[in-house]
Amino acid sequence: MTSDHKRSVLVFGSSGQIGRAIVAQFASEDRKVTAVSRGGAKIHASDVVEVACDPFEVSEEQLSVALAPDRSPFDAVVWAQGVNLNDSLTSLDWPKHLEVLKANCLYVTFTLSALLKAGLLSRAGARLCVISSIWQTRARQEKFSYIVSKAALQGVVLSAAADLAEHGHLVNAVLPGALKTPMTESVLSPAQIGALASATRFGRLANLSDVCDLVSFLCSERNTSITGQFISVDLGYQNVRIV
């Protein structure tokens, strides 16, 4: 790889809060970014190419052309798309359950398959990173479809890490907990946020920048051996309890 090579990164889900922040992080690091969302995120940053596309509404060939018209492979890919839903087995809406599974898990499988078939991952070995959640290995009330979809993502990441190793690709997942963001403040009460913050002795929530910094490292040339890993960004919340 030449020293003047500008590493190219593909980010799915760029209109979401985490996806938009990841795009901004990569752009600030002088990487060439292709940002994908259904309607376009209107980022308007230099070296950021925005693609408005729903992968499930086009063929694999059409998708590959939309993502890389010049057929240049990507050095890194991040999946930050996804949806949330409050439900349980006693209130299960089957069509909605399938939509959550489709958006949170099958989306990754479909787009990764399309990228591989089109030869759009760097032959030098791409860095692939999925944004999942600490709830992929834990359960909480009224989150049935969401947790099932994130648990399925664990199998996707592990299988991809095993199957793609021979091609030099590194595959990992970042698992955010509750983050200090306007969205968190809009959906949780001050009491709920306080309970989460006091669950560890840090007395605060992790920041969005913590997630971006970790994704940046995993998708950089500095990462040479980390693969098949699930790294939480939650100040120890899922594994540490104050009693």
Disulfide bonds with the S-S distance in Angstrom:
none
